[in-house]
């Protein structure tokens, strides 16, 4: 199993099989499963996660780091502007100039902070758009794979029915089981 590289869908199918085959606990709706095997499936699914999902997670972390850096820079600019304003105000000869300068620095700080925030929001939107596109692409691929698998199963079932036409009861049982799984979902 360790050398075997499966798709996420295959890991999900194995986990679902493990749950389906699990023994029920008497007098309850709970089931006993092999937690070691389930943990192994989960670990391998994480390891084999599509690159797009990992990239989206990295992009999300980058976005958070950019926003934190922008906020820190804005705070530093405002703090420095306030410090500069206090120094200038303390000088009697240039009180009016200091007030005007402080206002100018604060306006520039606000403008810079607004620019940094606007850039961060633009990057955030680009990140979200890329994440959405990648997830939609992955989900579309998953749907196509599952549809093909279902078609293959139905084709195989039809071939088996042609080979063994005297076994309609087995086919009906298989169809009932498939219907039960669909209803559970």
C-alpha positions in Angstrom: 0.0 0.0 0.0 2.9 2.4 0.8 4.3 2.3 -2.7 0.9 2.6 -4.3 0.0 6.1 -5.5 -3.8 6.5 -5.7 -6.0 9.4 -6.5 -8.0 11.2 -3.8 -11.2 9.6 -5.1 -9.6 6.2 -4.7 -8.7 6.9 -1.1 -12.2 8.2 -0.4 -13.6 4.9 -2.0 -11.3 2.9 0.3 -12.4 4.8 3.4 -16.0 4.4 2.4 -15.5 0.6 1.9 -13.8 0.5 5.4 -16.9 2.2 6.8 -19.3 0.0 4.9 -17.5 -3.2 6.1 -17.2 -2.0 9.7 -19.1 -4.0 12.4 -22.0 -2.3 14.1 -21.9 -1.9 17.9 -24.8 -3.7 19.6 -27.7 -1.6 20.6 -26.3 1.6 18.9 -25.8 3.1 15.4 -22.1 3.3 15.9 -19.5 1.2 14.1 -16.1 -0.2 14.9 -13.5 0.6 12.3 -9.8 -0.1 11.9 -8.5 3.4 13.0 -4.9 2.6 12.0 -6.0 1.8 8.4 -8.3 4.9 8.3 -5.4 7.0 9.5 -3.1 5.5 6.9 -5.7 6.3 4.2 -6.0 9.9 5.4 -2.2 10.4 5.6 -1.7 9.0 2.1 -4.6 11.1 0.8 -3.0 14.2 2.3 0.4 13.3 0.8 -1.1 12.7 -2.6 -3.3 15.8 -2.5 -3.5 17.6 -5.9 -0.8 20.3 -6.4 -3.5 22.9 -7.0 -5.0 22.5 -3.5 -1.5 22.8 -2.0 -0.8 25.9 -4.1 -4.1 27.4 -3.0 -3.2 26.9 0.6 0.3 28.4 0.0 -1.4 31.3 -1.8 -3.8 31.8 1.2 -0.8 31.9 3.6 0.9 34.4 1.3 -2.2 36.6 1.3 -2.3 36.6 5.1 1.4 37.4 5.3 0.9 40.3 2.9 -2.0 41.7 4.8 -0.1 41.4 8.1 3.0 43.2 6.5 0.8 45.9 5.1 -0.9 46.5 8.4 2.5 46.6 10.2 3.9 49.1 7.6 0.8 51.3 8.0 1.1 51.2 11.8 4.9 52.1 11.5 4.2 54.9 9.2 1.5 56.4 11.4 3.6 55.9 14.5 6.6 57.6 12.9 4.4 60.4 11.6 3.0 61.0 15.1 6.6 61.0 16.6 7.7 63.4 14.0 4.7 65.6 14.6 5.4 65.6 18.4 9.0 66.7 17.9 8.1 69.5 15.6 5.2 70.7 17.8 7.6 71.0 20.7 9.6 73.7 19.0 7.9 77.1 19.6 9.2 78.8 16.5 7.9 76.3 14.0 4.6 75.3 15.7 2.4 76.1 12.6 4.9 74.5 10.2 5.0 71.4 12.4 1.2 71.1 12.5 1.0 71.5 8.7 3.9 68.9 8.3 2.2 66.5 10.6 -1.0 66.7 8.7 0.9 66.2 5.5 2.7 63.1 6.9 -0.5 61.7 8.2 -2.3 62.2 4.9 0.7 60.5 3.1 0.6 57.7 5.7 -3.2 57.3 5.2 -2.6 57.4 1.4 0.2 54.8 1.6 -1.9 52.7 4.0 -4.8 52.9 1.6 -2.6 52.0 -1.3 -1.1 49.0 0.5 -4.6 47.8 1.6 -5.9 48.3 -2.0 -2.9 46.2 -3.3 -3.5 43.6 -0.7 -7.2 43.4 -1.6 -6.3 43.1 -5.3 -3.9 40.3 -4.5 -6.6 38.7 -2.3 -9.1 38.8 -5.1 -6.5 37.3 -7.5 -5.8 34.6 -5.0 -9.4 33.8 -4.5 -10.1 33.8 -8.2 -7.2 31.4 -8.8 -8.3 29.2 -5.9 -11.8 29.1 -7.2 -10.7 28.3 -10.7 -8.4 25.5 -9.5 -11.0 24.0 -7.3 -13.6 24.1 -10.0 -11.2 22.5 -12.4 -10.4 19.7 -9.9 -14.1 19.2 -9.1 -14.9 19.0 -12.8 -12.2 16.4 -13.3 -13.5 14.4 -10.3 -17.0 14.4 -11.7 -15.7 13.2 -15.1 -13.7 10.4 -13.5 -16.6 9.3 -11.3 -19.0 9.5 -14.3 -16.6 7.4 -16.4 -16.2 4.9 -13.5 -20.0 4.6 -13.2 -20.4 4.1 -16.9 -17.6 1.4 -16.8 -19.4 -0.4 -13.9 -22.7 -0.3 -15.8 -21.0 -1.6 -19.0 -19.4 -4.4 -17.0 -22.7 -5.3 -15.3 -24.4 -5.5 -18.7 -21.6 -7.7 -20.1 -21.9 -10.0 -17.0 -25.7 -10.2 -17.5 -25.1 -11.3 -21.1 -22.7 -13.9 -20.0 -24.9 -15.2 -17.2 -28.5 -14.4 -18.1 -29.7 -16.8 -15.4 -28.4 -14.6 -12.6 -31.0 -11.7 -12.4 -31.2 -11.9 -8.7 -27.6 -11.1 -8.2 -27.9 -8.1 -10.5 -30.9 -6.9 -8.6 -29.0 -7.1 -5.3 -26.2 -5.1 -6.8 -28.6 -2.5 -8.1 -30.3 -2.3 -4.7 -26.9 -1.8 -3.0 -26.0 1.0 -5.5 -29.4 2.7 -4.8 -28.9 2.4 -1.1 -25.5 4.1 -1.4 -27.0 6.9 -3.5 -29.7 7.5 -0.9 -27.2 7.7 1.9 -25.3 10.4 0.1 
